[in-house]
Amino acid sequence: MVDYFREENQARKSAIRGSEMSATQRINQWRNQKFEEFKNDYQKRIDTEDGIRKTKEKEVMDMELLEMELIKRLQNTQLIQKQAFEELDTVLKHSN
């Protein structure tokens, strides 16, 4: 009879250990799954921010090119105006 209870207790212990191991495995799987989800979400945010940064950098480069072009056009306009004023000044000096 004692052997029967001993075997019964051993069977219960084994069942409990099996349940505990199974529960621990499920918890570890859940943690790993959550970690992967968080990692993937974080990577998506990084990729999105990287795309936005690249877009903004391109916009800045385009604006800098436009600025350089406008500055050259302004300088050319100023040069033309200066030449026109010099010609006008020369004509006015010679007409007196």
PEMO-V260062 format. One record per backbone hydrogen bond with DSSP energy under -1.0 kcal/mol. CO is the residue of the C=O (numbers start at 1). NH is the residue of the N-H. If there is no record, write none. Layout:
CO;NH, CO;NH
//
This chain:
1;5, 2;6, 3;7, 4;8, 5;9, 6;10, 7;11, 8;12, 9;13, 10;14, 11;15, 12;16, 13;17, 14;18, 15;19, 16;20, 17;21, 18;22, 19;23, 20;24, 21;25, 22;26, 23;27, 24;28, 25;29, 26;30, 27;31, 28;32, 29;33, 30;34, 31;35, 32;36, 33;37, 34;38, 35;39, 36;40, 37;41, 38;42, 39;43, 40;44, 41;45, 42;46, 43;47, 44;48, 45;49, 46;50, 47;51, 48;52, 49;53, 50;54, 51;55, 52;56, 53;57, 54;58, 55;59, 56;60, 57;61, 58;62, 59;63, 60;64, 61;65, 62;66, 63;67, 64;68, 65;69, 66;70, 67;71, 68;72, 69;73, 70;74, 71;75, 72;76, 73;77, 74;78, 75;79, 76;80, 77;81, 78;82, 79;83, 80;84, 81;85, 82;86, 83;87, 84;88, 85;89, 86;90, 87;91, 88;92, 89;93, 90;94, 91;95
//
